[in-house]
Amino acid sequence: MASPSPASARPQRSPDEVEDIILRKILLVSLTPPANPSPAVAYLELTAAELLSESRPLLALRDAAERLLIDRLSLPDPPAGSPTPFAYLVSAFRRAADEARKISTIRDAALRARLAASIAHLRALILSYARIVAGNPDTFPTPPGAQHPASDLLVFLLAEAADPLDPTPAPGAPPPPGFIDEFLGSADYDSIEPAMGELYELLRQSVDKVSALGDFQRPLRLLRRLVGIPNCAKALVNHPKWIPKNQIMLIGEGRVMELYSVLGAFFHVSAIRDREFASKPDVGQQCFSEASSRRPADLLSSFTTIKSVMNGLYDGLKDVLLILLKNLDTREKVLEYIAEVINKNASRSGMQVDPLKCASSGMFVNLSAVMLRLCEPFLDNMEAKKDKIDVNYLFCNNRIDFKDLTAINASSEEVSSWIESINNEHAQNNASGEARFAESQEATSSGKNSTASQLRCSKKENFSFICECFFMTSRVLNLGLMKAVSDFKHISQQLSRFEDDLESNRAVRDQGGGSPQLEQDITRLEKIVEILSQDKFCYEAQILRDGAFLQRALSFYRLMILWSVNLVGGFKMPLPSQCPKEFACIPEHFLDDAMDLLVLTSRIPKALESFVLDDFLSFIIMFMGSTSYIKNPYLRAKMVEVLNCWMPQRSGLNSTASLFEGHQLCLDYLVGNLLKLYVDIEFTGSHTQFFDKFNIRHNIAELLEYLWDVPSHRNAWRQIAKEEEKGVYLNFLNFLINDSIYLLDESLNKILELKEIEAEMANIVEWERRPAQEREERLRVFHQWENIVRFDMRLANEDVGMLAFTSEQIPAPFLLPGGKGCEHA
């Protein structure tokens, strides 16, 4: 075969020339006037002149790469619509990757290695300047109207975080392979921090006012990825909006934490409606509008969807916090953030919550679910872990102030006095520690001061994560889950009341009492009922329908009970005669919340299935009748309400029968404590005590009636009646008789008034002559008194029934001589 002629042979390029071609192709630059100009390729005339003045060849080589890159980025007055510096750098990274793949086919190993090194060097420069541009967009000229480079970065990141199940498509094309990993992962903190500052703010905005049905999953996955990169995690906790200091007129610090902190926007995502700062789509409107006309299957589908998406949110946020907590550089800032959220929203525990001052219920329910997930490792092994929960945290920690909370059996003065004694003891220990250190070490003055400071701080800050997490979760649940449960009850009561009003008004209209004002009232009530119905379903969807959420909360409060009982010596009766200060000073809401949750879950089908209730029962029996341990009679009454819910005919669970019939503490003490509480509840200290006692005694009476049919409890009852014939038992019978007389008297008087209204309505001619407004008012009174009579008669029948079966089998207290028996016997 003939060899090619010299004229037709392709000239051999030198290594410099090959490198020049590749680097110019990556950078889209030219050092000589191009024969065929392209808008994408920039002729760096000044750079070429500088190279010539330095007697250097007009070649784009490795040692000139940074100069070429800077000059390319510094071209003045880029036209509108041209690529931004950041977009140019991203495309340059893609071209570099393409060229790196192409050179793999070069046979000359030395040339291939040289080109690979040059491309890698240029690639590193591109990434470095991309970080600079992302954090400082004014470093180089940008086209008019260009958006912040962090916006482009966010689009890339969200595209990479996309999932086929996301409700909306990714906002843009993904970045070149490897760009994000190298942009974020290989950077030091100082170079990445400026870019991350703007990125986190844009990420926060991407989920701002997004509801449970909105697109929050992709930003959440991105957040989780970012905190897994140490320098990005550090940039997050050092962000100005990690704990924002915004001062906004009419907006309180608690609400600021939700609206403006980076994590706050994610915690705001909820199914529960926030009326002041509404999220879209509206969950209530989309899932539960006109719920009464919807098919049960449609409602169930909505419940399932909301439960699924909310658990996705909980898991994602738990992962974010857990990653940050495991990182020693960020752990303290996470604990500080949670404490700030708690402290700035402390007023959420009040009856009336200012929605402009405090974070929303949705945020705190979410935080409750996340904190419970963080507690799971020690909830699974609570017997071994409860000793790590140090009661001194309540008084000596420097994060959360517990001393202003109502204590279980101590006044604020007593709590303050105990704290002062602890501090004095710590001061003495510190002083002796300093003295010992001075005797054993010859140190400088500054050295001594440093050691003294450590000694003081060690007493206050040396708490385990389990301890911190436990007490923070207790406060979050009080302000979050349990407050939301209270709100749900309030909404349900409101809804029931307005439904009754609506029904009464419709009844008046159907009886011919219609008027324009009545029609307006009916229309208004229909709107209120619809809104409250939607709100009720939203709470139900996020809380009551999530059995796993409630089970985690029950497990937490079981630990709370075990820890509390541990402070008084364990599950044994009788209790020590003197209430330990540690127990007396714990916040009342710790135990009150536990009882509220038990009441709630006991009324939800299957919520207590497979859950062991023995520890809760032991706790209730130990403290229900003890005023020297639990001052608040309403808390002890709530314990009865829990037991009332557990009666087998109420709970529908066979396991609850064994609770009452096979639990030794229950057999020995339950009836006696119930009788004692029946007497104690006469005086609660509340201005509503007269009426409150009837509801509480109603619960006690129902429970006593059930226990009377259990032979072992009936025997205990007879024994108490014999031993306390002239004491507690006699007082119990007297109050039982007094209540019966009062309730029967009230019912009979109301019945007479009902008969009077019925007579008025029976006289149709006179009734029709009355003004419509008067007739409406009389009908409302009639329906109201009907309900009162029905309830009073029910209570009276219970009391009379109890008198009947107790007097038949235990007649002695009724027959005491000399007027010492029952007053009305």
BADO-685506 format. One line per field, with one value per residue (C-alpha): residue number from 1; chain; y, z, x. Coordinates in steps of 0.5 Angstrom, whole numbers, plus 500, padded with zeros to 3 digits. Layout:
N
i NUM,... $
ch A,... $
y Y,... $
z Z,... $
x X,... $
This chain:
825
i 1,2,3,4,5,6,7,8,9,10,11,12,13,14,15,16,17,18,19,20,21,22,23,24,25,26,27,28,29,30,31,32,33,34,35,36,37,38,39,40,41,42,43,44,45,46,47,48,49,50,51,52,53,54,55,56,57,58,59,60,61,62,63,64,65,66,67,68,69,70,71,72,73,74,75,76,77,78,79,80,81,82,83,84,85,86,87,88,89,90,91,92,93,94,95,96,97,98,99,100,101,102,103,104,105,106,107,108,109,110,111,112,113,114,115,116,117,118,119,120,121,122,123,124,125,126,127,128,129,130,131,132,133,134,135,136,137,138,139,140,141,142,143,144,145,146,147,148,149,150,151,152,153,154,155,156,157,158,159,160,161,162,163,164,165,166,167,168,169,170,171,172,173,174,175,176,177,178,179,180,181,182,183,184,185,186,187,188,189,190,191,192,193,194,195,196,197,198,199,200,201,202,203,204,205,206,207,208,209,210,211,212,213,214,215,216,217,218,219,220,221,222,223,224,225,226,227,228,229,230,231,232,233,234,235,236,237,238,239,240,241,242,243,244,245,246,247,248,249,250,251,252,253,254,255,256,257,258,259,260,261,262,263,264,265,266,267,268,269,270,271,272,273,274,275,276,277,278,279,280,281,282,283,284,285,286,287,288,289,290,291,292,293,294,295,296,297,298,299,300,301,302,303,304,305,306,307,308,309,310,311,312,313,314,315,316,317,318,319,320,321,322,323,324,325,326,327,328,329,330,331,332,333,334,335,336,337,338,339,340,341,342,343,344,345,346,347,348,349,350,351,352,353,354,355,356,357,358,359,360,361,362,363,364,365,366,367,368,369,370,371,372,373,374,375,376,377,378,379,380,381,382,383,384,385,386,387,388,389,390,391,392,393,394,395,396,397,398,399,400,401,402,403,404,405,406,407,408,409,410,411,412,413,414,415,416,417,418,419,420,421,422,423,424,425,426,427,428,429,430,431,432,433,434,435,436,437,438,439,440,441,442,443,444,445,446,447,448,449,450,451,452,453,454,455,456,457,458,459,460,461,462,463,464,465,466,467,468,469,470,471,472,473,474,475,476,477,478,479,480,481,482,483,484,485,486,487,488,489,490,491,492,493,494,495,496,497,498,499,500,501,502,503,504,505,506,507,508,509,510,511,512,513,514,515,516,517,518,519,520,521,522,523,524,525,526,527,528,529,530,531,532,533,534,535,536,537,538,539,540,541,542,543,544,545,546,547,548,549,550,551,552,553,554,555,556,557,558,559,560,561,562,563,564,565,566,567,568,569,570,571,572,573,574,575,576,577,578,579,580,581,582,583,584,585,586,587,588,589,590,591,592,593,594,595,596,597,598,599,600,601,602,603,604,605,606,607,608,609,610,611,612,613,614,615,616,617,618,619,620,621,622,623,624,625,626,627,628,629,630,631,632,633,634,635,636,637,638,639,640,641,642,643,644,645,646,647,648,649,650,651,652,653,654,655,656,657,658,659,660,661,662,663,664,665,666,667,668,669,670,671,672,673,674,675,676,677,678,679,680,681,682,683,684,685,686,687,688,689,690,691,692,693,694,695,696,697,698,699,700,701,702,703,704,705,706,707,708,709,710,711,712,713,714,715,716,717,718,719,720,721,722,723,724,725,726,727,728,729,730,731,732,733,734,735,736,737,738,739,740,741,742,743,744,745,746,747,748,749,750,751,752,753,754,755,756,757,758,759,760,761,762,763,764,765,766,767,768,769,770,771,772,773,774,775,776,777,778,779,780,781,782,783,784,785,786,787,788,789,790,791,792,793,794,795,796,797,798,799,800,801,802,803,804,805,806,807,808,809,810,811,812,813,814,815,816,817,818,819,820,821,822,823,824,825 $
ch A,A,A,A,A,A,A,A,A,A,A,A,A,A,A,A,A,A,A,A,A,A,A,A,A,A,A,A,A,A,A,A,A,A,A,A,A,A,A,A,A,A,A,A,A,A,A,A,A,A,A,A,A,A,A,A,A,A,A,A,A,A,A,A,A,A,A,A,A,A,A,A,A,A,A,A,A,A,A,A,A,A,A,A,A,A,A,A,A,A,A,A,A,A,A,A,A,A,A,A,A,A,A,A,A,A,A,A,A,A,A,A,A,A,A,A,A,A,A,A,A,A,A,A,A,A,A,A,A,A,A,A,A,A,A,A,A,A,A,A,A,A,A,A,A,A,A,A,A,A,A,A,A,A,A,A,A,A,A,A,A,A,A,A,A,A,A,A,A,A,A,A,A,A,A,A,A,A,A,A,A,A,A,A,A,A,A,A,A,A,A,A,A,A,A,A,A,A,A,A,A,A,A,A,A,A,A,A,A,A,A,A,A,A,A,A,A,A,A,A,A,A,A,A,A,A,A,A,A,A,A,A,A,A,A,A,A,A,A,A,A,A,A,A,A,A,A,A,A,A,A,A,A,A,A,A,A,A,A,A,A,A,A,A,A,A,A,A,A,A,A,A,A,A,A,A,A,A,A,A,A,A,A,A,A,A,A,A,A,A,A,A,A,A,A,A,A,A,A,A,A,A,A,A,A,A,A,A,A,A,A,A,A,A,A,A,A,A,A,A,A,A,A,A,A,A,A,A,A,A,A,A,A,A,A,A,A,A,A,A,A,A,A,A,A,A,A,A,A,A,A,A,A,A,A,A,A,A,A,A,A,A,A,A,A,A,A,A,A,A,A,A,A,A,A,A,A,A,A,A,A,A,A,A,A,A,A,A,A,A,A,A,A,A,A,A,A,A,A,A,A,A,A,A,A,A,A,A,A,A,A,A,A,A,A,A,A,A,A,A,A,A,A,A,A,A,A,A,A,A,A,A,A,A,A,A,A,A,A,A,A,A,A,A,A,A,A,A,A,A,A,A,A,A,A,A,A,A,A,A,A,A,A,A,A,A,A,A,A,A,A,A,A,A,A,A,A,A,A,A,A,A,A,A,A,A,A,A,A,A,A,A,A,A,A,A,A,A,A,A,A,A,A,A,A,A,A,A,A,A,A,A,A,A,A,A,A,A,A,A,A,A,A,A,A,A,A,A,A,A,A,A,A,A,A,A,A,A,A,A,A,A,A,A,A,A,A,A,A,A,A,A,A,A,A,A,A,A,A,A,A,A,A,A,A,A,A,A,A,A,A,A,A,A,A,A,A,A,A,A,A,A,A,A,A,A,A,A,A,A,A,A,A,A,A,A,A,A,A,A,A,A,A,A,A,A,A,A,A,A,A,A,A,A,A,A,A,A,A,A,A,A,A,A,A,A,A,A,A,A,A,A,A,A,A,A,A,A,A,A,A,A,A,A,A,A,A,A,A,A,A,A,A,A,A,A,A,A,A,A,A,A,A,A,A,A,A,A,A,A,A,A,A,A,A,A,A,A,A,A,A,A,A,A,A,A,A,A,A,A,A,A,A,A,A,A,A,A,A,A,A,A,A,A,A,A,A,A,A,A,A,A,A,A,A,A,A,A,A,A,A,A,A,A,A,A,A,A,A,A,A,A,A,A,A,A,A,A,A,A,A,A,A,A,A,A,A,A,A,A,A,A,A,A,A,A,A,A,A,A,A,A,A,A,A,A,A,A,A,A,A,A,A,A,A,A,A,A,A,A,A,A,A,A,A,A,A,A,A,A,A,A,A,A,A,A,A,A,A,A,A,A,A,A,A,A,A,A,A,A,A,A,A,A,A,A,A,A,A,A,A,A,A,A,A $
y 500,507,512,518,524,530,535,530,528,531,535,532,537,538,537,544,545,539,542,549,546,543,548,553,549,548,555,558,563,565,568,570,573,568,566,565,569,565,569,563,564,570,573,575,581,584,577,576,582,581,574,577,582,577,573,567,564,565,558,556,552,550,555,561,557,561,568,566,564,570,574,571,572,579,581,588,589,582,583,581,574,572,566,569,567,562,559,559,556,550,549,549,544,540,541,539,532,531,533,528,522,524,524,517,514,517,512,516,515,521,526,523,524,531,533,529,533,540,538,537,543,547,543,545,552,552,549,554,560,557,557,565,567,563,567,573,575,582,579,579,583,580,581,585,582,576,572,570,564,561,560,556,552,551,549,544,541,540,537,532,531,529,523,520,520,528,531,536,535,538,545,545,540,537,539,536,529,530,538,538,533,536,543,542,536,538,545,548,552,559,558,554,559,565,561,556,563,565,557,556,562,560,553,556,560,554,551,557,557,550,545,538,537,541,540,540,533,535,541,536,531,536,539,532,531,538,537,530,534,537,544,545,543,548,553,552,552,559,562,568,565,559,563,569,576,579,584,585,589,585,579,575,572,565,566,569,562,559,564,566,560,556,549,553,553,546,545,549,544,541,539,543,550,556,562,567,565,560,555,552,548,548,541,542,545,540,534,535,540,538,532,530,528,525,517,514,511,518,520,514,516,523,520,515,520,526,520,518,525,527,521,523,530,527,522,527,532,527,525,532,533,527,528,535,532,527,532,535,541,542,539,544,549,544,543,551,551,547,550,557,554,552,558,563,559,558,562,556,553,558,557,563,563,569,566,572,571,564,559,555,548,545,546,544,538,536,538,533,527,529,529,523,519,522,519,512,509,510,509,502,500,505,501,501,508,512,513,517,522,527,531,537,538,542,547,547,547,553,552,551,555,550,554,558,552,550,544,538,539,545,553,557,560,553,551,557,556,549,551,556,551,547,553,554,547,547,554,550,544,549,553,546,544,550,550,543,545,550,546,541,545,551,555,562,566,565,558,558,562,558,551,555,556,549,547,551,550,542,542,546,543,536,532,527,527,522,527,533,530,527,534,538,533,533,541,540,535,540,546,541,535,536,543,540,535,540,545,539,538,545,545,539,542,548,544,540,547,550,544,544,551,550,544,548,554,549,546,553,555,548,550,556,561,563,570,574,574,567,565,569,566,559,561,564,557,553,557,556,549,547,551,547,541,542,544,538,533,536,535,528,526,529,526,521,517,516,510,510,517,516,510,513,519,513,510,517,518,511,513,519,515,510,516,520,513,512,519,516,509,505,502,500,502,506,512,515,520,525,527,528,535,532,529,535,540,537,540,538,538,532,528,532,531,523,523,527,522,516,519,521,514,510,513,511,504,500,505,501,495,491,497,495,499,496,502,507,503,503,510,512,508,510,518,518,519,522,530,530,528,531,538,539,535,536,532,526,527,526,519,517,519,515,509,510,509,503,499,493,495,502,500,494,491,484,486,492,487,483,490,491,484,481,487,487,494,495,490,493,500,502,502,506,511,512,513,518,522,522,526,530,533,537,543,544,551,553,558,553,547,546,544,541,536,533,531,528,524,521,518,515,513,509,506,504,501,497,495,493,487,484,480,482,489,488,485,491,496,492,492,500,501,497,500,507,507,514,517,517,512,516,522,519,517,524,527,521,523,530,530,526,531,537,533,531,538,541,537,537,545,545,540,544,550,545,544,551,552,546,549,556,552,548,554,555,562,565,562,565,572,572,576,571,573,571,564,563,565,560,554,555,555,549,545,548,546,539,537,540,535,529,530,531,526,521,523,523,516,513,516,513,506,506,508,502,497,499,500,493,490,495,498,499,506,508,505,509,511,518,522,520,516,519,526,524,516 $
z 500,498,504,503,500,505,502,504,511,517,521,528,533,539,546,548,542,544,551,548,544,549,554,549,548,555,557,550,549,543,544,536,532,530,523,524,530,534,540,545,544,547,544,550,546,552,555,549,549,556,554,548,552,557,551,552,546,545,548,553,557,565,568,564,566,572,568,562,567,570,564,561,567,567,560,561,560,558,554,557,556,556,561,568,570,574,568,564,570,570,563,563,568,563,558,562,564,556,554,560,557,550,552,555,548,547,546,548,556,557,553,556,563,562,559,565,570,566,565,573,575,570,573,580,578,575,582,586,582,582,589,589,584,588,594,592,585,584,583,576,571,570,565,566,570,572,578,584,582,588,585,579,584,588,581,580,587,587,580,583,589,584,585,581,586,587,586,581,576,578,576,571,568,573,573,570,573,579,579,586,589,588,589,596,598,596,599,605,610,608,601,601,607,603,597,603,606,600,598,605,605,598,600,606,601,597,602,605,606,603,606,607,600,597,594,600,599,594,598,605,601,599,606,609,603,605,613,611,608,614,612,609,616,619,615,616,624,623,618,621,620,624,630,627,631,626,630,626,629,631,630,637,637,637,631,628,629,625,619,619,621,616,619,621,614,614,621,619,613,616,615,621,618,620,619,620,615,611,607,600,598,603,606,609,603,599,603,607,604,605,609,611,603,602,601,607,603,600,607,609,603,605,612,609,604,610,615,609,607,614,617,611,613,620,618,614,619,624,620,619,626,628,623,626,633,631,628,634,631,630,636,641,636,635,642,642,637,640,647,643,640,647,650,645,645,652,652,648,654,656,655,650,645,641,634,632,638,638,633,630,632,626,627,634,633,627,632,637,632,631,638,640,634,637,644,641,642,650,649,647,653,658,664,663,661,666,671,666,667,672,676,677,670,672,676,674,666,662,656,659,665,668,675,673,671,676,680,682,690,691,691,687,693,695,688,689,696,693,687,692,696,690,688,695,695,688,690,696,692,687,693,696,689,688,694,693,686,689,694,689,683,682,677,674,676,669,670,676,674,668,672,677,671,669,676,676,669,670,675,670,664,665,663,658,651,654,659,655,650,655,658,652,649,655,654,646,647,652,647,641,641,648,646,639,643,647,641,638,644,644,636,637,643,639,633,637,640,633,630,636,635,627,629,633,629,623,628,629,622,621,626,622,626,620,619,615,621,622,615,616,623,619,613,618,622,616,614,621,622,615,617,624,621,616,622,626,620,619,627,626,620,623,630,632,625,626,631,631,633,639,641,641,645,650,650,652,658,660,661,665,669,671,672,677,681,681,685,691,691,686,685,692,697,702,699,704,709,707,699,696,694,687,686,689,684,678,673,674,666,666,669,667,660,661,663,658,653,656,656,648,646,651,646,640,637,637,640,646,643,645,649,656,661,668,670,668,673,678,678,678,684,688,687,686,693,696,697,700,693,688,690,684,685,678,676,681,678,671,673,675,668,665,669,667,660,661,664,659,657,655,652,648,650,654,657,661,665,667,669,674,677,677,679,686,688,684,689,695,694,688,692,698,694,689,696,698,692,692,698,697,690,694,695,689,690,684,683,679,684,686,678,677,683,679,673,677,682,676,673,680,681,674,676,683,680,675,681,686,681,682,688,690,690,693,699,699,699,705,709,708,710,716,718,716,718,722,717,710,708,712,709,702,704,706,700,696,699,698,691,690,693,690,683,684,686,680,675,678,678,671,669,671,667,661,662,662,655,653,655,651,645,645,645,638,637,643,641,633,636,639,636,632,636,642,640,638,644,648,644,645,653,652,648,653,659,656,656,663,666,662,665,672,672,669,675,680,678,679,686,688,685,689,695,694,693,698,703,702,703,708,712,718,717,716,723,727,734,736,730,728,721,715,715,711,712 $
x 500,503,504,501,504,507,502,496,499,496,501,503,500,505,502,502,497,493,492,491,485,482,482,480,474,472,473,470,475,480,487,487,482,477,476,469,466,461,457,459,466,470,476,480,484,487,489,493,496,499,501,505,508,511,514,509,506,498,496,491,496,495,499,495,488,486,488,484,478,478,478,473,468,470,468,464,457,454,448,441,439,446,449,450,457,454,451,457,461,456,457,464,464,460,465,471,467,466,473,476,472,475,482,481,482,489,494,500,500,504,500,494,496,498,491,488,492,490,483,483,486,481,475,478,478,471,468,472,470,463,463,465,460,454,456,458,454,457,464,463,459,452,447,441,435,439,437,441,446,444,437,440,444,437,434,440,439,432,432,437,433,427,423,418,412,413,406,410,416,423,423,429,434,439,446,452,454,458,458,454,458,464,461,459,463,470,469,472,467,470,469,462,459,457,453,450,447,443,441,438,434,431,430,426,422,421,416,414,406,406,401,401,398,403,410,415,418,423,426,426,430,435,435,437,442,445,446,449,455,459,461,454,451,455,453,446,447,451,445,442,436,437,435,432,433,427,423,417,411,405,409,411,418,415,411,418,421,416,416,423,427,430,427,421,418,419,415,410,408,401,394,392,389,393,388,393,398,395,398,396,393,387,387,380,377,380,379,373,369,361,364,357,355,362,362,366,371,373,374,378,382,384,385,390,394,395,397,402,405,405,409,414,415,416,421,425,425,428,433,435,436,439,444,446,446,451,455,459,460,453,450,449,446,440,439,439,434,429,430,429,422,420,422,419,412,411,405,402,400,395,387,388,393,395,396,401,405,406,407,402,399,401,408,408,404,410,415,412,412,419,422,418,422,428,426,425,432,431,423,425,429,426,427,435,435,430,436,439,434,436,431,436,435,429,433,440,439,441,436,429,426,421,421,415,411,406,409,405,405,409,408,413,416,418,421,425,427,429,433,437,439,441,445,448,450,453,457,460,462,465,469,472,474,478,481,483,486,490,493,495,497,501,498,497,491,488,489,485,479,479,478,473,469,469,467,461,459,460,454,449,451,453,447,446,443,437,436,436,431,427,425,425,420,416,415,414,408,405,405,404,401,397,395,392,388,385,384,381,376,374,373,369,365,364,361,356,354,353,350,345,343,342,338,334,333,331,326,323,323,319,314,312,316,321,323,328,333,332,334,340,342,341,346,351,351,351,358,360,359,362,369,369,367,373,378,375,377,384,386,383,387,394,393,387,388,395,396,403,404,399,403,410,406,404,411,414,409,410,417,415,410,416,421,416,414,422,422,418,421,418,411,409,404,403,407,412,409,413,413,420,421,424,417,413,417,416,411,404,403,408,402,396,398,399,392,389,393,390,383,384,387,382,376,379,378,384,389,391,391,397,399,401,397,399,404,399,394,399,401,393,392,398,396,389,387,393,392,399,402,398,395,390,383,382,388,386,379,382,385,378,376,382,379,372,374,378,371,371,364,367,373,371,378,378,385,382,378,384,387,381,380,387,392,394,394,388,384,387,387,382,375,378,381,375,371,376,376,368,369,375,372,367,372,376,378,375,369,366,367,359,358,364,363,357,361,367,362,358,365,366,359,360,366,364,358,362,367,361,359,367,367,374,372,365,369,374,368,365,371,372,365,366,373,371,364,364,369,370,365,360,362,361,354,352,355,351,344,345,347,341,336,339,339,332,329,333,330,323,323,325,320,315,318,318,310,309,312,309,302,304,305,299,295,296,292,296,303,302,300,307,313,317,323,320,317,325,327,322,324,331,330,325,331,336,332,330,338,339,333,336,343,341,336,341,346,340,338,345,346,339,341,348,344,340,345,350,344,341,348,352,346,350,352,345,343,348,345,345,344,351,348,347,344,338,337 $
